[in-house]
Amino acid sequence: MAKTGRDLQRLIRAIEGARAAGQPIQIESPKRVRDKITGKLREHDVVLTITHEHHVIVVALECRDRSRPIGVDAVEAFRSKCGDTGIHSGVMVSSKGFTRTAIKKAAVYNIRCLSLDQVDGFDWCLPTSMTVLRREITSATLHVEFPQGVKLEDSVLYDENGTVIDKDRVRPIAQQTLNATPNIPSAAGIHNVRIHQNSPLIYILDGTHRLQASSCTLLLSYTVTREEVPFSFQVYSSASTEMPIAQAAVATAELAPGRHVDLVLCTEADGTVSITAVPNSTKPN
């Protein structure tokens, strides 16, 4: 994952999302906020909304991937933008660092300066990639059996919640069943499986009474594809002190068309490593 343009923003969002996991923090990237003076919407790269018991703090992160370090002009422009959009605290993240004068100016404005540097790897993360297996259902047929003597002419099938099971519901049921069934073939290629279940939660109505199915059989055909997704190794640190904040290995996988997830392996303050999946619908560059 190269740090160019939106990719730097994705990296920051992924790392911040992993570090905020389990905390009352909402992360939006990008987020458009209305300018208090002009009334127009302005875009912040990453916005953290931190909810405490009695108040909310909004933090904006500006992600800069340029050919040279960030200078004073950029710091002043970001400070003005945060003030005009009602941001409580600002953070600038650069892949090329900051000038000394920019760091001094940012300290006066209470803007935090962070650096994100790509490295070859970490001794705590020996794999350089992760394997992504995708299962795509190509066909699904559901056969339902009821106790002997039950008349099925023009009967409508229902699930336990009373929702009609029609042809459009078969594919989601098949996907859910496939995900929940152990020992399903996962090697790359085409697979055909037969999944049988007794007393499924499938019903028909007999007057005002529900009659439960005695069994059902799901005939499935699906394709498994295998992809190696490389990790991007990043060091997140303070630009003023050069002290590391976190080390992170990030890999972006496409789970389905238009649905991406950033898998983040991140070091914690106590030395442990957390593993977090951060959903992200933005397609990588």
Secondary structure, DSSP 4 states (H G I P E B T S, - for coil): ---STHHHHHHHHHHHHHHTTTSSEEEESSEEEE-TTT--EEEESEEEEEE-SS-EEEEEEEEE--SS-B-HHHHHHHHHHHHHTT-SEEEEEESS-B-HHHHHHHHHTTEEEEEEEEES-BTTB--SEEEEEEEEEEEEEEEEE--TT---TT---EETTS-B--HHHHHHHHHHHHHH-TT---SSEEEEEEEEEES-SEEEEETTEEEE-SEEEEEEEEEEEEEEEE-EEEEEEETTT--EEEEEEEEEEEEETTEEEEEEEEE-TTS-EEEEEEEE-SPP-
